[in-house]
Amino acid sequence: MKFVDEVKLYAKAGDGGNGCVAWRREKFIPMGGPAGGDGGDGGSILFVADEGVHSLLDFRYQPELFAKNGEKGRGKNQYGAKGEDVPARVPVGTQVFDEATDELIADLTHHGQSEIICQGGSGGFGNTRFSTSTRQAPEFAKPGLPGEEKRLRLSLKLMADVGLLGFPNAGKSTLLSRMSAAKPKIADYPFTTLIPQLGVVSVPEGHSFIMADIPGLIEGASEGTGLGFRFLKHLERVRILCHLIEPVPAYFAEGEAVENNSEKILLTRYQTIRNELKKFNPELCNVPELVVLSKIDIVNDEEKKSLKKLKSFLKKKQIPILEISAVTGVGIKALTLALWKAITEAKTKASLGSEHGPQS
């Protein structure tokens, strides 16, 4: 399935039906009076978060949404029928923006959440509504009001607990396939992951968490280099950043191969990714981080010495660091438990923060 996380569309709610001007003309009722019913309300357009939907692809092929108009009022005080609402299903994590003002209209963060985006117009009153003791035969009714119409921009931010990030070829896809049932594309060349991939990771006692593999980042990603910053937004909702570093780089960005100094490259790469996150959204620097040295099975004793500078730097920053091999399984269990512990702590901290938030 093609992954689409940004779309633009036009939405138009239904107009309200017009009120009716009518009179009672029934046998044995000489003083009939007004009998015009109200028009029905127009249908509304609403977006519903559905965990069974994973992409905004449907809106790429159907960029317009229209709700039905309300029916006109009828004689004998009969009201017009209400126009049907249009519930559009979107992935959990979808944000709805007004394209003209860039205002956030709705942020759908949990399954079943529903938000009215375009309100249907109210139906007009029939002439019965305007009958009074001094005006017993009103010859007018009100027209229905027009429904709201908007040009919208939909943006999907994945709802994941852990975000995998790192340079191309760091082993993110292999790790995701090892820890979950996800089947991302894996190859020995850079930028094999072109779109974010999700996987559900099981932990003891029946618990689980969601892990997202974000396409490889390089220097300048926040400015559009490589695959650019398009997918960095998917890290804005994660609770933990899992930063993979390849101890013996197979992929070199422009300028790195000239130095070919692994000890310097590893530390520089770590700082490069952190800088790109900061440029994109400074808040990402506050997300708890765990650094993982991947492909440890192919690192010899001499190459392990080049890790000392990076480990020393991370130790001073009090950033946890683990060593794993997604191929052999070394360190995978420890990583799973470490991530689950960090997620639990982050949830607890968030819960306490909301309980002790500002009082009105």
N, C-alpha and C positions, 0 to 999 in steps of 0.2 A: 504494500500500500504506500502510495506517495505521501510523504510527510509535508504538510503545509501548516505553518504557524503564523502567517500574516495574510489577511484578506481585507478587501474593502467591499462594501455593499451598500445598497440603497434599500431603506425600509419605509413602508407607508402603511399606517394604521387605517382602519376603515372609517368612513365618515358616518356621522349620526344620521338616521332617517328623519325626514321632515315630519312635523306635526300635521294633523289632518283637520280641515274645516268641514264639518258635517253636521247634519241636523236629524233629530229623531222624527221620523214620519211613520208612526205605527198606528194601527187601528186601535181605537178606544183611548188614545193618548193625545188629546187635542193640543195640549201645551207641551210640545216635544222638547224644545230647547236644543242647545248645542250637544253634539255627540261625537266630536272628533277626538280620536285617540292619539297618544304620543308616538313619536318615532322611536325605533330601537337604537340602542347604542352601537357604535361601530366596533368591530373586533380589534383587539390589541395585538401587538407583536411582542412576544416575550422570549427570552433565552433561558434555557434550562440546562444546568450542568449535568452531564451524564458520563459516568465512569466507563461506559461501554463505547464511548466515542474517543478516538485518539488523535484526530487531525481535523483541520478546518477545510479539508479537501472538498467537501460537498458544496461549500459556498463559492469555491473557485468556479464551479460550473453553474451555480445558481446564485448570481450576485444581486438578486432583487427579491424582496419579500413584500407581499401585499396581503393585508387582511380584508375581509369582506365588509361591505357597508351594512349599516343597520337598515331594516326595512322601514318604509313609510308607515305612519299611523293610518288607521282605517276608521270607517264609520262604526256606529254602535259602541263607541269608546274602546275599540280594539287597538291594543298596542302593537307596533311593529316588532318583528323578531330581532333579537340582538345578532349582530354579525359574529361569526366564529373567530375566536382567537387563533393566532398562529404561534404554537410553541416550537421554537427552533432549538434543536438539541446541539450542544457544543461540548467540547472536552472540559473536564474539570481543570481549572487554572486559566480559563479564558477571561481576558479583560476586554471590555467594550468601550471604545472611545468615540466621541463625537468628532468626526473628521474635520469639521470646520473650525472648532475651537480647541481640539485636542484634549477636551475635558474627559476624565474617566467617569463613565456613566455607571458601570457595574463591574465588579470583580467576583467572578464565580469560582469559589475556592473549595466547595464541598459538594458531594453528590446530592442531586435533588434540589439544589438551590435554584430558585427561579426569580427573575427580575423582569418587570415590564419595561421595555425599552421605548416603545412608541405607544402612547395611550390612544385608544379609540375615541372618536368624537362622541359627545353626548347627543342623544336623540332630542329633537325639538318637541315642544309641548303642543298638543292639539288645542282646538278652541274651547274645549270643555274646561280647561285649566283657567281660562280667563273670564269665566262667568262669575258675576257678582250680583248683589241685589240691585245695583244701579246700572249694571251692564249685563243684561240677561241674554243678549244675542250677539256675542262677539263674532265678528266675521273675519277673524284673522287667526293664524297659528304661527308658531316659530319654526324656522328651518333648523335642521340638524347642524351641529358644529363639525368642522373638518377634523379628521384624525391627524395625529402628529406624523411628520415625515422627517427622516434624518438620513444623512450619509454617514455611515459608520466605518470604523476601522477595528477589526478584531485581531487581538494579539494573544497568542497562547504561550503561557509560561508553565513548563512542566512542574507538576507537584511531586517532587522526589525528596527523600530524606538525605540521600548522599549524592553529591555531584563528583564524578570522576573527571579530573582535568590534568593536563600536562602537554608536553610537546608531542608532535606526531611520532608514532612508533614507540610510545612509552609502554604499550601493553595494556591499554585501557579496555579494549574490546575483548581481548583474551581473558582478562580478569573478570569482566562482566559475565562472559559465557561460562567461566569456571564457578562463579558464586551463585549464578541463577540459571534459569532455563532459557534465557534469552539467547538468540542465535545471530549476533551481529556479524558483519563481514570482517574476516580476519585475513590479512595478507602481509607479506614482508616488504611493503612499500608504504611511504607516508600518505596521510590523508585518505586512508581506506574508509574511515567513518566520515560520511558527508552530512549525516543528520543525527540528532540525538537518539540514543537507544535507551530503553527502559528495561529493567529486570527486577524481579521480586526475589529478595534474599531471605532464606529461612534461617531462624536462630532457635536455640533450645526453648523448650516449654511452649511451643506453638506460636511463637512470635515471628514477625517478619518486618522487613523494611524495603523501601523502593530505592533502587540505585539508578542513576542516570549517567550514561557515557556521553560526554560532550566532545564534539569534534576537536582535533588537536589545535592547540594555540601556538602561535609564534610571536616574536616581537613585532609590534605594530598592529596586532589583531584588533585592538580597540579603535584603530584608524582605518580598518578595512583590509589589512594585509592578510594573505592566505585566505582562509574562509571568513576572515573578518570577525566582527563583533556580533553578527546576527544571532549566534546561538548563546552568547554570554548571558543573555537575559534569563535563560533557563536555570542559571545558578542563583538567581535572586531569591528563590523560595526554598532552597535546600537548607538543611540544618547543619550538615557537616560537609566540608570540602576535603575530598580524598585526593591528594596531589601525588601523582605517580611520576617518578624520575627513573630514567633508564641509566644505570651505572656506566655502561659502555655504549655510548650513543651510536646508533646505526644511521640516524638521519642528522644531517648538519644543515642548519640554516645558513644563509649567506653571511660569510665572514667568520663563521665558527671553524670551518675546516682548516683555515689558514693557521689558526692558533693550535688546534689539535691538542689542547692541553685539557685532559679530562677533569683534573682537579678544579681548574678554573671554570671550565664549561658548566659543570654540574651546579655550582653555586650561582653562576651567572644566569643559568636557565631558571633556577628556582626564583631568583629575584625578578627576572623578566616576566614570568607568569604573574607574580604578585603585583608588579607595576601595571600590567595590562588590566588586572581586576580593579585596581585602584582608579585607573583612568576611566574605566567604564562606569563603575559605581563604587564610590568610597565605602559604602556600607558593607560591601563584600569582604573588606579587610577585617571586619568584626566577626565574621562567621568562623566558628571553631574549625581548626585544620588538623589533618593528620597526613604526614608525609610517608609515602611508601616507596621503597627501593625495589623496583621490579626486576625480573629476569635474573635473580641472584644466582640461579643455577649455572649460568654461563660466565660468571665473574671469577677470575683466578685470584690467587693471593696477592699478586703484584697490583692488579687492578683495584682490589679492595682498599689499598693504601690511598687511592685517589679520593676515597669517600670520607676521609678523616676531616678535611676542611669543612665539608658540607655538614657532617654530623656535629662537629664542634659548634658551628654557627647555629644550627637548629636547637642544640642543647641550651645555648645561652638564651635563646628565644622561648625556651620551655615548650617547644613544639614536639609532640610525639613522633617517633620515626620507627617504622617496621620494615623488615626485609621479607620478601616473598618470591615465590616462583609459581606463576599461574599454571605453568606446564606440568611441574612435578607435584604441585599441591603444598609445597613447603610454606608455612606461615599463613595459609589461607584461613584456617580455623581461628588463629589468634587475631587476624585482621577482622574477621566477622564479629568476634566478641568485642574487640576494641571499638568498632564502629557502632555496634548496638549500645555499648555503654555510653559513648559520646552522644548518641541520639537521645537516649533516656535522660541524660543530664541536661541536654538542650531543651527537651520538652518540659522538664521540671522547672528549669529556669524561666522559660517562657510563661508557664502557668503561674509561677509566683509573681512574675512581673505584671501580669494582667490583674492579679488579685490585689496587688499593692499599687495599682496605677493611680493617677490623679483623681481625686474625689470631686464631684460636682457640688 
